Amino acid sequence: MTETDGMTDVKASAPAAPFQSDNEGKYLTFQLAEEGYGIGILKVREIIGMLPVTPVPQTPMFLKGVINLRGQVIPVVDLRLKFGLLEEEYTERTSIIVVEVKGVANNIPIGIVVDTVSEVINIQAQEIEPAPVFGVALNTSFILGMAKTEGGVKILLNIDQVLSAEELGAL
């Protein structure tokens, strides 16, 4: 505080409010190229082993094709390729997570190929940090936050944002 002409001038600044995440809850965790990721459990419809994928011509490289899951044709996206990681051969641990992605008119079931499914964990708000800022050239809107867990850091994905509206339209 300073005093000028009998008036008191307060120059203390309030500390910045800590980041508050409203993304706490249960997450299905999985691995991609040795990194841990999580998807909100309410977005997950089911987890299946790899099935034969029928390629669809003239689609992006990350769209592996479609599968027939109990009579429903579901597009399958390889998250490794979507995220620009090196393509790996599928193993017995490779899985397809069928998620519900918000479409223009309704939810769309999409299979996402992951290296291995880990577990379902409960993540508290205080364990979630905001997504890092890498500048305007890198879009991180698909990251809900970074969860600090005992096993390291998990990247929490907003699966509705992983695929853009244009890409959903192509599916």
C-alpha positions in Angstrom: 0.0 0.0 0.0 1.1 3.5 -0.6 -0.3 6.7 0.8 -0.8 9.8 -1.3 -2.6 13.0 -0.1 -4.3 11.1 2.7 -5.8 8.4 0.4 -4.7 4.8 0.5 -3.8 3.1 -2.8 -3.9 -0.7 -2.8 -1.5 -2.2 -5.3 -1.8 -5.9 -4.4 -3.0 -8.1 -7.2 -5.2 -11.1 -6.7 -3.5 -14.4 -7.5 -4.6 -16.2 -10.6 -7.4 -18.6 -10.1 -6.3 -22.2 -10.4 -7.5 -24.2 -13.4 -10.8 -26.0 -12.5 -11.7 -28.9 -14.7 -15.2 -30.0 -15.2 -14.0 -33.2 -16.9 -13.6 -35.4 -13.9 -15.1 -38.8 -14.1 -14.5 -42.3 -15.4 -12.2 -42.7 -18.5 -11.3 -45.8 -20.6 -7.6 -45.6 -21.0 -5.6 -47.0 -23.9 -2.1 -46.9 -25.4 -0.9 -45.5 -28.7 2.8 -45.7 -29.4 3.8 -45.9 -25.7 1.6 -42.9 -24.8 -1.5 -43.1 -22.6 -4.8 -41.7 -23.6 -8.3 -41.6 -22.1 -11.8 -41.3 -23.5 -14.8 -40.5 -21.3 -16.5 -43.8 -20.5 -19.9 -42.4 -21.4 -18.7 -42.1 -25.0 -17.7 -45.8 -25.2 -20.2 -48.2 -26.6 -18.1 -51.3 -26.6 -14.6 -52.7 -27.0 -13.9 -55.5 -29.5 -10.8 -57.3 -30.9 -9.7 -56.6 -34.4 -12.1 -57.7 -37.0 -11.6 -57.9 -40.8 -11.9 -54.3 -42.1 -13.3 -53.7 -45.6 -11.3 -50.9 -47.2 -13.3 -48.0 -48.8 -11.8 -46.4 -51.9 -10.8 -42.7 -52.0 -10.9 -42.2 -48.2 -8.2 -40.6 -46.0 -5.4 -42.9 -45.0 -6.5 -42.9 -41.4 -9.9 -44.3 -42.3 -9.1 -48.0 -42.5 -12.6 -48.9 -43.9 -15.7 -50.4 -42.4 -16.7 -53.4 -40.3 -19.9 -55.3 -39.9 -20.8 -55.3 -36.3 -23.9 -57.4 -35.7 -25.5 -56.1 -38.9 -24.4 -52.5 -38.5 -21.8 -51.0 -40.8 -19.3 -48.9 -38.7 -16.4 -46.8 -40.1 -13.0 -47.6 -38.5 -10.4 -45.0 -37.9 -6.8 -45.9 -37.0 -5.9 -43.3 -34.3 -2.2 -43.9 -34.9 -2.6 -42.6 -38.5 -5.0 -39.8 -37.5 -2.5 -38.5 -35.0 0.4 -38.7 -37.5 2.1 -41.6 -35.8 3.9 -44.4 -37.6 1.7 -47.3 -38.8 2.3 -50.5 -36.9 1.2 -54.0 -37.7 -1.8 -55.1 -35.7 -1.2 -57.6 -32.9 -3.5 -59.7 -30.7 -3.6 -56.8 -28.3 -4.8 -54.3 -30.9 -8.4 -53.4 -30.2 -11.3 -51.4 -31.7 -13.1 -49.1 -29.3 -16.6 -48.3 -30.7 -17.5 -44.8 -29.6 -20.5 -42.5 -30.1 -19.4 -39.3 -31.9 -21.7 -36.3 -32.0 -22.8 -35.9 -35.6 -24.8 -33.1 -37.2 -28.2 -34.8 -36.7 -27.4 -37.7 -34.3 -24.7 -39.7 -32.7 -22.5 -41.8 -35.1 -20.9 -45.0 -34.0 -17.2 -45.1 -35.1 -14.6 -47.7 -34.3 -11.2 -46.4 -33.3 -8.2 -48.7 -33.5 -5.8 -48.5 -30.6 -2.6 -50.5 -29.7 -4.0 -51.8 -26.5 -6.8 -51.0 -24.0 -5.6 -50.5 -20.5 -8.3 -49.9 -17.9 -11.1 -47.8 -16.7 -9.9 -45.2 -14.1 -11.7 -42.5 -12.1 -10.0 -39.1 -12.5 -10.7 -36.3 -10.1 -10.8 -32.7 -11.1 -7.7 -31.8 -9.2 -5.7 -34.4 -11.2 -6.5 -32.7 -14.6 -4.3 -29.9 -16.0 -5.3 -27.8 -19.0 -4.0 -28.9 -22.4 -0.6 -27.3 -23.2 -0.6 -24.3 -25.5 1.8 -24.8 -28.4 0.9 -21.6 -30.3 -1.8 -20.9 -32.9 -0.3 -23.2 -35.5 -1.2 -26.3 -33.5 -4.8 -27.1 -32.8 -5.3 -28.9 -29.4 -9.1 -28.4 -29.2 -9.5 -32.2 -29.2 -7.6 -32.5 -25.9 -9.8 -32.1 -22.8 -6.8 -32.0 -20.5 -3.8 -33.8 -19.1 -4.5 -36.3 -16.3 -1.8 -36.8 -13.7 -2.1 -40.5 -12.7 0.2 -42.9 -10.8 1.3 -44.3 -14.1 2.3 -41.0 -15.6 0.3 -38.5 -17.7 -2.8 -39.5 -19.7 -4.0 -37.3 -22.6 -7.8 -37.0 -22.2 -9.4 -36.8 -25.6 -12.6 -35.0 -26.6 -13.6 -37.7 -29.1 -16.2 -35.4 -30.7 -13.4 -33.1 -31.7 -10.9 -35.8 -32.8 -12.7 -35.9 -36.1 -13.8 -32.6 -37.7 -17.3 -32.1 -39.1 -15.9 -32.3 -42.6 -14.4 -35.7 -41.8 -17.6 -37.0 -40.3 -19.4 -35.8 -43.4 -17.0 -37.9 -45.5 -17.8 -41.0 -43.4 
